[in-house]
């Protein structure tokens, strides 16, 4: 028996693979390496119960053939579907990016699961499905769901496809609506962007937006623990859960100042004029976590502590990079 992780060479995927192999599971990870990197899998490369397959989930014939071959040896009991486009501005510029990498990967995962008789799916969704609710604390039943980005739209479409599959052939589904997740190995995001900008020019940090954007941040270790807690205790057939820190978040201005203090204290910070960083960006959101709290779990780190830890880890990652 084995567990399949799609998008395993990404930031969250490699951390999840490490956790599951440490628990003794046989893990099969797939990735097309368009955004993930083989070096991210160094954390599991010496694990005998980890197997990597380079394939594109959006290429149905190839994906099905690869999964069918391995399924015969170690039948999959569940799938963790993390593969998606992680570059939101790219999806705004070209909608086919998210159609292919965010929605069609989900559609094909469901088709493969149906063909091979795999009944349990855990899906990495996003706060982006909600759209902009301003200062409202967003719960799992908040609406209407009006995404601002193609990424959010395709995540929402994926949720709908999964819901329909649960009525047809899945026995258990977990839909995790991620917040902003941080940690290492960092592959994208505001912290990595700021650190690399200061590496290139220690005297100046240009910030997209006016710095008032405010969101909650969750460390990847807390994210994985939260997902596993939900998997252990949620009773719904389609279990939809927000995951996040229990606070009002932290502003981009505070993040910029923290990165500058750690990387280049003399740098001048220059902000933009808009209250968002790019088209499709939700400038502010806060999760209501009552549903998650009822399962008896809260994250160890709040947004500020998670940011502080992640900055230190990302700086070390970038300094040691050859």
HELIX and SHEET records of a PDB file:
HELIX    1   1 UNK A   11  UNK A   22  1                                  12    
HELIX    2   2 UNK A   38  UNK A   43  5                                   6    
HELIX    3   3 UNK A   60  UNK A   73  1                                  14    
HELIX    4   4 UNK A   88  UNK A   93  1                                   6    
HELIX    5   5 UNK A   95  UNK A   98  1                                   4    
HELIX    6   6 UNK A   99  UNK A  104  3                                   6    
HELIX    7   7 UNK A  105  UNK A  116  1                                  12    
HELIX    8   8 UNK A  127  UNK A  129  5                                   3    
HELIX    9   9 UNK A  150  UNK A  168  1                                  19    
HELIX   10  10 UNK A  190  UNK A  200  1                                  11    
HELIX   11  11 UNK A  220  UNK A  233  1                                  14    
HELIX   12  12 UNK A  252  UNK A  263  1                                  12    
HELIX   13  13 UNK A  290  UNK A  293  1                                   4    
HELIX   14  14 UNK A  303  UNK A  320  1                                  18    
SHEET    1   A 7 UNK A  50  UNK A  54  0                                        
SHEET    2   A 7 UNK A  27  UNK A  31  1                                        
SHEET    3   A 7 UNK A   2  UNK A   6  1                                        
SHEET    4   A 7 UNK A  76  UNK A  81  1                                        
SHEET    5   A 7 UNK A 120  UNK A 126  1                                        
SHEET    6   A 7 UNK A 172  UNK A 178  1                                        
SHEET    7   A 7 UNK A 238  UNK A 242  1                                        
SHEET    1   B 4 UNK A 137  UNK A 138  0                                        
SHEET    2   B 4 UNK A 284  UNK A 287  1                                        
SHEET    3   B 4 UNK A 214  UNK A 215  1                                        
SHEET    4   B 4 UNK A 250  UNK A 251 -1                                        
SHEET    1   C 2 UNK A 180  UNK A 182  0                                        
SHEET    2   C 2 UNK A 217  UNK A 219  1                                        
SHEET    1   D 2 UNK A 204  UNK A 207  0                                        
SHEET    2   D 2 UNK A 268  UNK A 271  1                                        
END                                                                             
